[in-house]
Amino acid sequence: MLEGIFDIKNDRRLSMYLYRVGFGMWLMYLVLGAPALKAYHHYRQDCGLLSFVLMIFGFSASMVYDYVHHHEQFEMKKKWLFISYAILACIIYFLEFKGNARIIDLNWLLTLL
């Protein structure tokens, strides 16, 4: 049943499963915001981040399939993949460094130029 699921060039199932699990985690994110589940509220941010990550991984797997089989769709979706990775990087950065006085040192990048 699951043979060939990781052959993302020729099989779309992994991307669909990642989308579905990501959507389920998003639903858990919404449910954990309910007042009745106040005891589990500390898991809400984890569910939201995991939802976003799983949906982006699903989108990436679907992009590999589209690159091989539907190149026109790949070219159309390429910019959205970049935008989604940039948003994910910003979210992780702000979650990691929120409330800290630390700033990422980018002087090494300037030396490359």
C-alpha positions in Angstrom: 0.0 0.0 0.0 2.8 2.4 0.9 5.4 1.2 -1.5 6.9 4.0 -3.6 5.5 6.7 -1.3 8.9 8.3 -1.1 9.3 8.4 -4.8 8.2 12.0 -4.9 9.1 12.4 -8.6 6.4 9.9 -9.7 4.0 9.7 -6.7 1.9 12.5 -5.2 0.8 10.6 -2.1 3.5 11.9 0.3 2.7 15.5 -0.5 -1.1 14.9 0.0 -0.4 13.2 3.3 1.8 16.0 4.5 -0.9 18.5 3.5 -3.5 16.6 5.4 -1.4 16.2 8.6 -0.5 19.9 8.4 -4.2 20.8 8.1 -5.0 18.5 11.1 -2.3 20.3 13.1 -3.9 23.6 12.1 -7.2 22.4 13.4 -5.5 21.4 16.6 -4.1 24.9 16.8 -7.6 26.3 16.6 -9.0 23.8 19.1 -6.2 24.5 21.6 -7.2 28.1 21.7 -10.6 27.2 23.3 -11.0 28.2 27.0 -12.0 24.6 27.9 -8.5 23.4 26.9 -6.6 26.0 28.9 -4.5 23.2 30.5 -3.1 22.4 27.0 -2.7 26.0 25.8 1.1 25.7 25.9 1.0 23.3 23.0 -0.8 25.8 20.8 2.3 27.5 19.4 3.9 24.1 18.6 0.9 23.0 16.7 0.8 26.2 14.7 4.5 26.0 13.7 4.3 22.3 13.0 1.2 22.9 10.8 3.1 25.5 8.8 6.2 23.3 8.4 4.2 20.3 7.3 2.3 22.2 4.7 5.5 23.7 3.3 7.1 20.3 3.1 4.0 19.0 1.3 4.2 21.9 -1.1 7.9 21.2 -1.7 7.2 17.5 -2.4 4.4 18.5 -4.8 6.8 20.9 -6.5 9.2 18.1 -7.3 6.3 16.1 -8.9 5.2 19.2 -10.9 8.8 19.8 -12.1 8.9 16.3 -13.6 5.4 16.0 -14.9 3.9 19.5 -15.2 6.7 22.0 -15.8 4.3 24.9 -16.6 2.7 24.5 -13.2 6.1 24.3 -11.5 7.2 27.6 -13.1 4.0 29.3 -11.8 4.3 27.9 -8.2 8.0 28.5 -7.9 7.8 32.1 -6.5 5.2 30.9 -3.9 7.6 28.2 -2.7 10.3 30.9 -2.1 7.8 33.2 -0.3 6.6 30.4 1.9 10.2 29.5 2.9 10.9 33.2 3.6 7.8 33.4 5.9 8.8 30.2 7.7 12.3 31.5 8.3 10.9 34.8 9.7 8.5 32.9 12.0 11.2 30.7 13.3 13.6 33.7 13.8 11.0 35.7 15.8 10.0 32.6 17.9 13.6 31.9 18.7 14.9 35.4 19.4 11.7 37.0 20.7 12.3 38.8 24.0 16.1 38.3 23.8 18.5 41.1 23.3 20.4 38.9 20.8 20.6 40.0 17.1 22.0 37.8 14.4 25.4 39.0 13.3 25.5 39.3 9.5 29.0 40.9 9.3 30.3 37.6 7.7 27.9 38.1 4.9 29.3 41.6 4.2 32.8 40.2 4.0 31.7 37.9 1.1 30.6 40.9 -0.9 
